[in-house]
Amino acid sequence: MTRFTSKKLLLSFVAIGLLSLVAAPAQAGDSVAPKAEEKAKSLVERNQRMITVFAHPTSKFHDMKYLSTEKLKDGFKVIYEVNYTAFRGYGAKFYSNLAFTFDDDGYYKTVETAGRNCTVAPFTATDAALGVIQAVIKNEPELRENFEFLKIFEKSDARDMLRFVLLLSR
């Protein structure tokens, strides 16, 4: 009986060893390149106030804290917590967790909400303001005739505008 248990123990160690050899290369491919991650984090941190203006335009910015990095199939995302006071001094403190998605080389793709304790979701107020601008453009003949101006606001939302600003920031 002791011999049988020793054999099982030995086979278990061999199986664990083989699994670790097979799993190690897969884990290496699942990590984010340090330079790409640093590039992404630098972009977000350099533009934290501008990002907050797009996410919560009526707020007073306090700080932005890095939370984590997650590897994705076609890139990675860095998650930050934005802390702010709502309504320009109204007093209520809120946070929004924003997940910034990047390609494998660290080039910005988009941003999504990853959690919040606020009533109004990030980018909602900016999207509403852009909707008003779009309505004004449609009702003003001089603006409707300006194709370049019309194209800027035709199908853009707050995330598109933020993407444009962040691309200029490279």
Buried (B, 14 or more C-beta within 10 A) or exposed (E): EEEEEEEEEEEEEEEEEEEEEEEEEEEEEEEBEEEBBEBBBEBBEEBBEBBBBBBBBEBBBBEBEEBEBBBBEEBBBBBBBBBBBBEEEEEEEBBBBBBBBBBEEBBBEEBBBBEBEBEBEBBBBBBEEBEEEBEEBEEEEEBEEEEEEBEBBEEBEBBBBBBEBBEEEE
